[in-house]
Amino acid sequence: MSQLGSVKVELSVVLGQSAMPIAQFLRMGRGAVIPLHCEEEEPVWILANGHPIARGEIVIQGDRVTVAILGPADVNDFVAHAA
Protein backbone atom coordinates (compact mmCIF):
# COMPACT_ATOMS: atom_id res chain seq x y z
CA MET A 1 0.00 0.00 0.00
CA SER A 2 2.93 2.40 0.57
CA GLN A 3 3.74 2.41 -3.16
CA LEU A 4 0.17 3.42 -4.06
CA GLY A 5 0.34 6.33 -1.66
CA SER A 6 3.16 7.91 -3.65
CA VAL A 7 1.40 7.71 -7.06
CA LYS A 8 0.30 11.15 -8.29
CA VAL A 9 -2.89 11.54 -10.29
CA GLU A 10 -3.95 14.81 -11.91
CA LEU A 11 -7.70 15.33 -11.52
CA SER A 12 -9.58 17.72 -13.80
CA VAL A 13 -13.22 18.72 -14.01
CA VAL A 14 -14.61 19.68 -17.41
CA LEU A 15 -17.50 22.13 -17.10
CA GLY A 16 -18.11 22.64 -20.81
CA GLN A 17 -16.44 23.27 -24.13
CA SER A 18 -16.13 26.05 -26.64
CA ALA A 19 -14.67 26.35 -30.13
CA MET A 20 -13.25 29.58 -31.55
CA PRO A 21 -10.63 30.67 -34.06
CA ILE A 22 -7.14 31.04 -32.57
CA ALA A 23 -7.04 34.67 -33.73
CA GLN A 24 -10.08 35.45 -31.58
CA PHE A 25 -8.51 33.66 -28.62
CA LEU A 26 -5.26 35.62 -29.01
CA ARG A 27 -7.18 38.93 -28.98
CA MET A 28 -8.76 38.12 -25.61
CA GLY A 29 -7.43 40.02 -22.65
CA ARG A 30 -7.69 39.74 -18.92
CA GLY A 31 -11.31 39.40 -17.81
CA ALA A 32 -12.52 38.07 -21.16
CA VAL A 33 -15.43 35.65 -20.97
CA ILE A 34 -15.49 32.44 -22.99
CA PRO A 35 -19.02 31.03 -23.35
CA LEU A 36 -19.28 27.29 -22.72
CA HIS A 37 -21.66 25.03 -24.58
CA CYS A 38 -23.44 23.41 -21.62
CA GLU A 39 -26.54 23.76 -19.49
CA GLU A 40 -26.43 24.98 -15.89
CA GLU A 41 -27.56 21.64 -14.43
CA GLU A 42 -25.60 19.46 -16.87
CA PRO A 43 -23.27 16.92 -15.20
CA VAL A 44 -19.54 17.62 -15.45
CA TRP A 45 -16.80 15.21 -16.53
CA ILE A 46 -14.17 14.15 -14.00
CA LEU A 47 -10.85 13.21 -15.61
CA ALA A 48 -7.84 11.41 -14.12
CA ASN A 49 -4.67 12.13 -16.10
CA GLY A 50 -6.86 13.25 -19.01
CA HIS A 51 -9.05 10.13 -19.08
CA PRO A 52 -12.75 10.25 -18.13
CA ILE A 53 -13.41 8.30 -14.94
CA ALA A 54 -16.68 9.72 -13.58
CA ARG A 55 -19.55 12.16 -13.98
CA GLY A 56 -20.35 14.65 -11.28
CA GLU A 57 -22.25 17.78 -10.38
CA ILE A 58 -21.05 21.13 -9.09
CA VAL A 59 -22.05 21.81 -5.48
CA ILE A 60 -21.60 25.25 -3.93
CA GLN A 61 -21.29 25.27 -0.13
CA GLY A 62 -20.79 28.79 1.17
CA ASP A 63 -17.60 30.05 -0.48
CA ARG A 64 -16.44 26.56 -1.54
CA VAL A 65 -17.07 24.95 -4.91
CA THR A 66 -16.99 21.15 -4.82
CA VAL A 67 -17.85 18.27 -7.16
CA ALA A 68 -20.17 15.45 -6.09
CA ILE A 69 -19.58 12.20 -7.97
CA LEU A 70 -22.74 10.86 -9.64
CA GLY A 71 -21.32 7.69 -11.19
CA PRO A 72 -18.78 6.23 -13.58
CA ALA A 73 -18.02 7.88 -16.91
CA ASP A 74 -18.89 6.33 -20.26
CA VAL A 75 -15.77 6.85 -22.38
CA ASN A 76 -17.77 6.63 -25.63
CA ASP A 77 -20.13 9.36 -24.39
CA PHE A 78 -17.13 11.56 -23.49
CA VAL A 79 -15.63 11.13 -26.96
CA ALA A 80 -18.99 11.96 -28.57
CA HIS A 81 -19.26 15.19 -26.53
CA ALA A 82 -15.70 16.20 -27.47
CA ALA A 83 -16.45 16.04 -31.19
N, C-alpha and C positions, 0 to 999 in steps of 0.2 A: 504494500500500500504506500510506502514511502516514495517509491518512484512515481506513482500517479500524482502525488501531491506536488511534484515539481514540474508537471506538464502545464504549459501555458496555452490557453485557448482564447482567441480574440472573439468576443461576442459583439454582434452588431444587430441593430433593429432597423428594419426598412419600413419607413412610414408611407412612402409613395414614390412615384417616379415622375420624371419630366424629361422631355426631349426638346432641345433647342440648338440652333446653329452655334458653333464655337465662337463666331464673331460676336454674337449677342452675349454669350457668356463672358467674353473678354471685356466687353464694355461695362459690365456690371461693377458697381462700386460697393463700398461698405454700406450695409443696410438694405441692399437690394433684396427683393422678395422673389423667390422662385416658386411658382404655383406647382403643386403636386397633383397628379391625377389619381385621387382617391377620395372616398367618402369619409366623413367624420367618424362614423362608427365602424368602419372597415377594419378587420383584424390586420395586425402588422406581422411581418415576417421576422423571425429570430434566426440569425445566421451564426454558425460557429466556424471560424476560419473561412468565411465566404460561402459555406454550404448551408442550405436551409435545414433546420432541425426541428423547428416548432412554429406554431402560430400563436399570437398573443394579442392582448388588448392593452391600450394605454390607460393607466389609472393615475389620477392626480389626487394626492393626499396632502393637503396643505400646500407647502412650497416644494414638495417632492413629486417628481414624475417617475412612475415605475411601470413595469410591464408585467401583466399577469399572463401566465402561460395557459392557453386554451386547449392545446393538444399538439400532436406531432404534425410536422409539415409534410405535404405531398410534393415531392421534388418535381413531378411533371406539371403540377399546378403552378409552382414557382417559375418554371421555365416559360410556361405559357404567358404568365403575367409580365415577364421581362421582355417579351417580344413586342 
